[in-house]
Amino acid sequence: MNMTKNLLQAGVLGLSLLATSVMAAVSADEAAKLGTTLTPMGAEKAGNADGSITAWAPLAKNAGAVDDKGFLANPYGNEQPKFTITAQNVDQYKDKLSPGQIAMLKRYPDTYKIPVYPTHRGSNVPADVFASIKKNATSTNLVAGGNGLENFESAVPFPIPKSGVEVIWNHITRYRGGSVTRLVTQATPQTNGSYSLVYFQDQFVFRDKIKGYDPANPGNVLFYFKQKVTAPARLAGTVLLVHETLDQVKEPRKAWVYNAGQRRVRQAPQVSYDGPGTAADGLRTSDNLDMYNGAPDRYDWKLEGKKEMYIASNSYKLDDPKLKYSDIIKAGHINQDLSRYELRRVWHVVATLKPGQRHIYAKRDFYIDEDTWQAAVIDQYDGRDQLWRVSEAHSQDYYNVQVPWYTLEAIYDLQSGRYLALGMKNEEKRAYDFGFTASISDFQPAALRQEGVR
C-alpha cells in the first residue's frame, strides 16, 4: 500500500514538473523590467561594457525620407565600415561569428567578406504592440509540450524567455506590421552566377487585422498568407494559400495551391517542414521561408544563451532602388560590398531532430537578434552532422511604420556552391504596403481560382 501511495505521489509530482516545464509566463516583477532595464520587446536596453554595442535608441518615424515607391532613405548612408572581416583575418573575429559565416569566408576567400559598421539599435514597434507584448509576458503559456500557445495576443509571447522554444515562438509571432502586401523577387543562381528571376506578389495578414476577427473567440489561426507567382510565364498564375495555426500539432497548417495550367485548387500538405519551397530549385524547404516558420514539434530546442555576434543589420544600402538585381546577384553569394554588418546581441538556440522524426536538417543553430526577435543567421546540418546550408538575413527597420523586417534572405548551400536569394524589390514599382484591409473571404480556397487568372 505504501509503495503504491509513493508511486502515485511520484507520478503526480512528475506530472506537476512536466506541467511546469511548459509554463512560460513570468511574474509581474519580472515583467516590470520591460520598458525599464529592458526594451519593451525584451532586449537589454544598455549597450555592452566597451561601447561596441550601443544602447537602444529607437528610430523616429521621420528618420529619413520615403520616396513615391515606398523605399526608405538610409539614415546611416554617410558611414564607412570600421573594418572588414575576410578569410585572411577571420581568426581574429571567430568568437563573434557562426560556424556557417566562417565556412562562407573560407569557401569564397576572394569575394565573401563581412564589412562591419557602427552599431545602431533603432528597431521600434507601435505603442499598442508594446502593450500586448507586456501583457503576454505575464499571461501567455506554452501548451502541447511547447507546440502551441494559450492566452496570446498579437506579437512576441515571451519577451523574457526561459527556454529555446520560447525564443523560437518569439521569432514566429514577431510583429510584421499586422498586414502587408509586397512585390518581391527570388533568384537561384547557378555556380557561374547566371540566374533567372521568379516574381511573387505576397499578402500577409495576422488574425487581429482581418475583417471579422473576434478577440473573444480568436480561434487557432495565427495569420493568413497568400502568394501569387506573377513571372516567369511558365509559373505565372500559381497561387499558394496558407492558414497558419498556433498549434500545428493539434490542427496542422492548412494550405492550398492553385495550378494555373490545370485550373485546379488542391490541398497542399507538402507545404510544411522540409517540403520543397515554391520555385526554389531544391534550395529551400517550406520551413526556410522567413528564415524559419511552422510547427516546432520535430525538434528539441536548447537555449544556449546570449552572445555578441556580427549580423547583417540596417541593410538600406542593399535595398536601394537605384540598384539593379544584377548588382546584387553574383556567383557564389550576393554582392557583399552592398551588405552592412553590426555587432549585436543574439540568442543562440540549437534545434536537434527528435528520435523518430524526419527532416533533411538534423540540426539547426539559430542566432536571433535580441532587438527584433528576427532570426539573423541559421546554420543547418545534414544527417551526417556536416554543415550544409547557411541562412543569412539582411534586415532593416521600416521606421516610417515602425516595422522591423528583412530586406533579403539568402540560403547558401556549401556543398553545391549554389544559393537562393529572396525578397529583393529594388527594380519593382512599389515596395511594401503596410496596413491594407482584407477579409477572411479573401483567404479562402474559393478565392484562389480568381487570383490565378493570368
C-alpha positions in Angstrom: 0.0 0.0 0.0 2.8 2.5 0.9 4.7 1.6 -2.2 1.5 2.3 -4.3 1.0 5.5 -2.5 4.6 6.6 -3.1 4.4 5.7 -6.8 1.2 7.7 -7.1 2.8 10.7 -5.3 5.9 10.4 -7.6 3.6 10.3 -10.7 1.7 13.4 -9.5 5.0 15.1 -8.9 6.3 14.1 -12.3 3.1 15.4 -14.0 3.4 18.6 -12.0 7.0 19.1 -13.1 6.0 18.4 -16.7 3.3 20.9 -16.5 5.7 23.5 -15.0 8.2 22.8 -17.8 5.7 24.1 -20.4 4.5 27.1 -18.4 6.2 30.2 -19.7 4.5 33.3 -18.2 6.8 35.4 -15.9 6.0 37.2 -12.7 4.7 40.7 -12.6 8.0 41.8 -11.0 10.0 40.3 -13.9 7.6 41.9 -16.5 8.2 45.3 -14.8 11.7 45.2 -16.4 10.1 45.7 -19.8 10.4 49.4 -20.7 12.9 50.0 -17.8 16.1 47.9 -17.9 14.8 46.0 -20.8 13.3 47.4 -24.0 9.5 46.9 -24.4 10.5 43.9 -26.7 12.7 42.3 -24.0 16.2 43.3 -25.2 18.8 44.7 -22.9 18.4 48.5 -23.1 22.0 49.2 -22.2 25.0 48.7 -24.5 27.9 46.5 -23.7 30.9 47.3 -21.5 33.2 48.6 -24.1 30.6 50.6 -26.0 30.9 48.5 -29.2 27.2 47.7 -28.8 25.3 50.9 -28.2 22.2 51.4 -26.0 18.8 51.1 -27.6 17.8 54.3 -29.3 14.6 53.8 -31.4 14.4 55.5 -34.8 11.8 58.2 -35.2 9.1 57.7 -37.8 10.6 60.6 -39.7 14.2 59.3 -39.5 14.5 59.6 -43.3 12.6 60.4 -46.5 10.3 57.9 -48.2 10.1 58.0 -52.0 7.0 57.6 -54.1 7.6 53.9 -54.4 7.9 53.4 -50.6 11.7 53.0 -50.4 13.3 54.5 -47.4 16.3 56.8 -47.2 19.4 55.3 -45.5 19.8 57.1 -42.2 23.4 55.9 -41.9 24.3 56.4 -45.5 27.4 58.5 -44.7 29.1 55.9 -42.6 32.0 53.8 -43.6 33.0 50.3 -42.4 35.1 50.2 -39.2 36.8 47.2 -40.5 36.2 44.2 -42.9 36.4 40.5 -41.9 37.9 38.4 -44.6 39.3 34.8 -45.0 42.7 36.3 -44.1 41.8 37.8 -40.8 38.8 35.7 -39.7 40.6 34.1 -36.8 40.6 37.5 -35.0 36.8 37.6 -35.0 35.7 33.9 -35.0 34.3 34.2 -31.5 31.7 36.6 -32.9 30.8 34.6 -36.0 28.8 31.5 -36.5 30.4 28.4 -38.0 28.4 29.0 -41.1 29.7 32.5 -41.6 33.3 31.2 -41.1 32.7 28.5 -43.6 31.4 31.1 -46.2 34.6 33.1 -45.7 36.7 30.0 -46.3 34.7 28.7 -49.2 34.8 32.1 -51.1 38.1 33.6 -49.8 38.4 36.2 -52.5 34.9 37.5 -52.7 32.9 36.9 -49.5 33.6 39.5 -46.8 31.9 40.9 -43.7 32.1 44.7 -43.6 31.4 45.8 -40.0 29.8 49.2 -39.4 29.0 51.1 -36.2 26.1 49.6 -34.3 22.7 51.4 -34.3 19.9 49.7 -32.4 16.9 51.6 -33.8 14.2 48.9 -34.0 10.8 50.1 -32.8 7.2 48.9 -32.9 3.9 50.8 -32.2 2.8 51.5 -28.6 -0.2 49.2 -28.7 2.1 46.3 -29.8 4.4 47.0 -26.9 1.4 46.9 -24.6 0.4 43.5 -26.0 3.9 42.2 -25.5 3.9 43.2 -21.9 0.6 41.6 -21.3 1.8 38.4 -23.0 4.8 38.3 -20.6 2.5 37.5 -17.6 -0.3 35.6 -19.3 0.9 33.6 -22.3 1.8 29.9 -21.7 3.1 27.1 -23.8 0.8 24.2 -24.5 1.1 20.8 -26.1 4.7 20.3 -25.0 5.7 23.6 -26.4 4.0 23.3 -29.7 1.3 25.9 -29.2 0.3 29.0 -27.2 -2.5 30.0 -25.0 -3.6 33.4 -23.8 -1.6 35.0 -26.6 -2.3 38.4 -28.1 -0.7 39.8 -31.2 3.1 39.5 -31.0 6.1 38.2 -29.1 4.7 35.9 -26.4 7.8 35.5 -24.3 9.8 38.8 -24.2 11.7 37.4 -21.2 12.4 33.8 -22.5 13.5 30.9 -20.3 13.8 28.2 -23.0 14.8 27.7 -26.6 11.3 27.0 -27.9 10.1 30.3 -26.3 12.8 32.2 -28.3 11.6 30.4 -31.5 8.0 31.3 -30.8 9.1 34.9 -30.5 10.6 34.7 -34.0 7.5 33.0 -35.4 5.0 35.5 -34.0 7.1 38.7 -34.1 5.4 41.9 -35.3 5.4 42.4 -39.0 3.1 45.3 -39.4 -0.2 43.4 -38.9 -0.9 43.3 -42.6 1.3 43.8 -45.6 1.3 43.3 -49.4 4.6 43.2 -51.2 6.2 42.5 -54.6 9.4 40.6 -54.3 11.8 38.5 -56.4 13.7 35.3 -55.9 16.9 34.2 -57.6 18.6 30.8 -57.6 21.9 31.4 -59.4 24.0 28.7 -61.0 27.6 28.4 -59.8 28.7 30.7 -62.6 26.3 33.5 -61.4 23.8 33.1 -64.2 20.2 33.4 -62.9 16.5 33.9 -63.8 14.1 35.7 -61.5 10.8 34.5 -60.1 8.4 37.3 -59.1 6.0 37.0 -56.2 3.0 39.0 -55.0 2.5 38.3 -51.3 -0.3 39.1 -48.9 0.3 38.5 -45.2 -2.3 39.3 -42.5 -2.2 38.5 -38.8 -5.5 37.3 -37.4 -6.2 40.5 -35.4 -6.0 42.6 -38.6 -8.5 40.7 -40.6 -12.2 41.8 -41.0 -14.4 39.8 -38.8 -11.8 38.9 -36.2 -13.4 38.4 -32.8 -11.0 38.8 -29.9 -13.3 36.8 -27.6 -13.1 33.9 -30.0 -9.7 34.1 -31.6 -9.5 30.5 -32.8 -6.3 28.7 -33.7 -5.3 30.7 -36.8 -2.2 32.9 -36.3 -2.1 34.5 -39.7 -3.2 34.2 -43.4 -0.7 34.1 -46.2 -1.3 34.2 -50.0 1.5 34.1 -52.5 1.0 34.5 -56.3 3.7 33.9 -58.9 3.5 36.6 -61.5 6.5 35.7 -63.6 8.1 33.9 -65.4 5.3 32.9 -67.8 5.7 29.1 -67.2 4.9 29.6 -63.5 2.6 32.7 -63.6 -0.8 32.3 -62.0 0.3 29.7 -59.5 -1.1 30.7 -56.1 -0.3 29.4 -52.6 -2.7 30.0 -49.7 -1.8 29.2 -46.1 -3.8 29.4 -42.9 -1.0 29.3 -40.3 -2.2 27.8 -37.0 -0.9 28.5 -33.5 -0.9 24.8 -32.5 0.1 22.9 -35.7 0.1 19.5 -33.9 -3.5 19.9 -32.7 -4.6 21.4 -36.0 -2.0 21.2 -38.8 -1.3 24.2 -41.1 -3.9 24.4 -43.8 -2.5 25.0 -47.3 -3.9 25.0 -50.8 -2.3 25.5 -54.2 -4.0 26.8 -57.4 -2.2 25.5 -60.5 -2.9 27.8 -63.4 -2.1 25.2 -66.0 -4.6 22.7 -64.6 -7.0 25.3 -63.3 -7.5 23.3 -60.1 -7.3 24.1 -56.4 -5.7 21.3 -54.4 -4.9 20.9 -50.8 -1.1 21.1 -50.2 0.0 19.2 -47.1 3.6 19.2 -48.5 3.8 22.9 -47.7 5.3 22.3 -44.3 8.6 21.2 -42.7 11.1 20.1 -45.4 8.6 20.1 -48.3 10.0 21.9 -51.3 9.8 25.7 -51.3 8.0 27.4 -54.2 10.1 27.6 -57.4 13.2 27.3 -55.2 15.1 24.8 -57.4 15.5 22.5 -54.4 17.5 25.1 -52.5 14.8 26.0 -49.9 12.4 23.9 -47.7 9.0 25.2 -46.9 10.1 26.0 -43.3 13.1 28.0 -44.6 10.8 30.9 -45.7 11.0 33.8 -43.3 14.3 32.1 -42.2 12.1 29.7 -40.2 8.4 29.1 -39.9 6.0 26.4 -38.9 5.4 23.8 -36.1 8.4 23.3 -33.7 7.4 19.7 -32.8 10.1 17.8 -34.7 13.0 19.3 -32.8 14.3 19.5 -29.3 15.2 23.2 -28.6 18.1 24.0 -26.4 18.7 27.6 -25.3 22.5 28.2 -25.2 22.1 31.8 -24.0 23.1 35.1 -25.4 26.3 36.1 -27.3 27.7 39.0 -29.2 27.8 38.5 -32.9 28.3 40.3 -36.2 25.0 40.1 -38.1 23.6 41.9 -41.2 21.6 44.9 -40.0 20.3 48.3 -41.2 20.6 47.0 -44.8 19.3 50.1 -46.5 22.1 50.2 -49.0 21.1 46.7 -50.2 17.5 47.9 -50.7 18.5 51.0 -52.7 16.1 51.4 -55.7 19.0 52.6 -57.8 20.4 49.1 -57.8 19.7 46.5 -60.5 19.2 42.9 -59.5 22.4 42.2 -61.4 24.3 44.4 -59.0 23.2 42.2 -56.2 23.3 38.6 -57.6 26.8 37.3 -58.1 28.4 33.9 -58.3 28.5 32.0 -55.0 26.8 34.7 -52.9 25.2 38.1 -53.1 27.4 41.2 -53.5 28.9 41.6 -50.1 30.0 45.2 -50.9 26.4 46.1 -50.6 26.0 44.5 -47.2 26.3 46.0 -43.7 27.0 44.1 -40.5 26.9 45.3 -36.9 27.8 43.9 -33.6 24.6 42.8 -31.8 23.5 40.6 -29.0 21.8 37.4 -30.2 20.0 34.5 -28.6 21.7 31.2 -29.6 19.3 28.2 -29.9 20.2 24.7 -31.0 17.5 22.6 -32.6 18.2 18.9 -32.7 15.9 16.5 -34.6 14.0 14.3 -32.2 14.4 10.5 -32.3 12.0 9.0 -34.8 11.3 12.3 -36.5 12.2 13.1 -40.1 13.7 16.3 -41.7 16.5 16.9 -44.1 18.2 19.1 -41.4 19.3 17.0 -38.5 20.4 20.1 -36.6 20.0 23.8 -36.8 21.8 26.5 -35.0 19.7 29.7 -34.7 21.1 33.2 -33.9 18.2 35.5 -33.2 18.6 39.3 -32.8 17.5 40.4 -29.3 16.1 43.7 -30.5 13.6 42.3 -33.1 13.3 38.5 -32.4 14.2 38.0 -36.1 16.5 35.1 -37.0 19.7 36.6 -38.3 21.7 33.5 -39.1 20.8 29.8 -39.1 23.4 27.1 -39.7 21.8 23.9 -40.9 23.4 20.4 -40.7 22.7 17.2 -42.6 22.2 13.7 -41.2 26.0 13.2 -41.2 26.3 16.3 -38.9 28.0 18.1 -41.7 27.4 21.8 -42.1 25.2 22.0 -45.2 23.3 25.3 -45.6 23.8 28.8 -44.1 20.8 31.1 -43.9 21.6 34.8 -43.6 19.1 37.6 -43.2 19.8 41.2 -44.2 17.4 43.3 -42.2 16.2 46.9 -41.9 13.8 48.9 -39.9 10.8 50.3 -41.8 10.9 53.3 -39.5 8.1 55.2 -41.1 5.6 52.4 -40.0 7.7 51.0 -37.1 8.2 47.6 -38.5 11.5 45.6 -38.4 11.7 43.1 -41.2 14.0 41.5 -43.8 15.5 43.2 -46.9 16.8 39.9 -48.3 17.0 36.3 -47.2 19.9 34.2 -48.5 20.4 30.5 -48.2 23.8 29.3 -49.1 24.4 25.7 -50.0 28.0 25.0 -49.1 28.0 21.6 -50.8 26.7 22.6 -54.2 28.1 26.1 -54.3 24.6 27.5 -55.2 22.3 29.7 -53.2 18.9 31.3 -53.1 18.1 35.0 -52.6 14.6 36.0 -51.7 13.0 39.4 -51.0 14.6 41.8 -53.5 12.4 44.6 -54.7 14.9 47.2 -55.9 13.5 47.3 -59.5 9.8 47.0 -58.6 7.3 49.8 -59.0 6.3 49.6 -55.3 7.9 48.4 -52.1 5.9 47.1 -49.1 2.4 48.4 -48.4 1.6 48.0 -44.8 -1.9 48.2 -43.3 -4.0 47.0 -46.2 -7.5 45.9 -45.4 -8.6 42.2 -46.0 -11.4 39.9 -45.2 -11.4 36.3 -44.3 -13.2 35.6 -47.6 -10.1 36.8 -49.4 -8.2 34.0 -47.9 -10.4 31.0 -48.7 -9.7 28.3 -51.3 -12.7 29.5 -53.4 -10.9 32.8 -53.9 -7.8 31.2 -55.4 -9.2 30.5 -58.9 -9.9 34.2 -59.5 -6.5 35.1 -58.1 -4.8 32.7 -60.5 -6.2 34.3 -63.7 -3.1 35.4 -65.8 
